Amino acid sequence: MSSNTIWLGIGLAGQGLFFMRFFVQWIASERSKRSVIPTAFWYFSLLGGMTLLTYAIRQRDPVFIIGQATGLFIYIRNLMLIRKPAKPDGEPA
């Protein structure tokens, strides 16, 4: 198996993970009958983004690298906010 074939597989795996975030969001929203963003959405975003960033670095594509690297900060921050305990109403921040 050639190096190009392996990297194509990595790129496709990243796209598959990235697609799954939309799929789990759609299913969660359909079940709730309202727009919902489940925690799995952010995990698939993070995994897909990291995989695609690796692929973009290998391809030496600066536009793709900037786009994926920027997204990783957003995904990590959302996961941090999810883990942070909510403050009761009326309590100062």
N, C-alpha and C positions, 0 to 999 in steps of 0.2 A: 504494500500500500504506500503510495507516494505521500510526501509531506503536504502537497497541495490538497490531496483528498482528505487527509486528517484535519487540516485547517478548515476546509469546507464543511466537514462534519461538526467542528466546534462552532462555526458560524451558524449553521442550521440549528444546532442544539440551543444556542443562545436565542435565536428567533423563536424557537418552540417554547422556551421558558417565558420569554417576553409575551408571547401570545396567550399563555395560560393565565396571565394576570387579567386580561380582558375577559377570558372565559369564566374565571371564578367570580369576577365582579358581575357579569351578566347573570349567571345562575343565582347568585345571592340576591340580586335585585329582583329577579323574577319571583323567587320564593317569598320575598318580603313585600312584593307589589309596590316597591319604592326604590329609589336609587340608594344603593348600599356599597360601601367600599370595605370589604373584609380585610383582616390582617394578612391573609394569604396573598392578597393583591400586592402588598408592599414587599413580601418575601419573594414572590415571583419577579417583581420589578427589580429587586436587588440582585437576585441570582442571574436573571437574564441580562441585566445591565453589566454585571461583572464579566459574564461570559462574552458578551458583545464587545465590551471594552478590550478584553484580551485579544479578540479577533481583530478589532480595529487597529490596535497597536501592531499586531503582526502584519496587517495589510498596509501599515504606515499611512493611514487615512486621517489627516488632522481634523477634518470636519466631523467625522464619525467619532474620533477620540474625544473631542471637546463636548459633543452632544451626550455621549454616554457617561463621561466623567461628571458632568454637571448633574445629570439625573441621579447618580449614585448619592450625592449629598442630600437631595430631596428625599429619596427613599429611606436613607438612614435616619434623617431627621423625623420623618413620619413615624418610623418604628420607635424612636426615642419618645416621641409624644404619646404613643399608644401605651408604652410601658410606664410612663410617668403617672403616679396616682392623681386622680382628679381631686381638686380642692372643693370642699363643701360650699354651697352658695353663700355669698355674703362674706366669705373669708378673704382678707386682702391677699394679693398675689405676692 
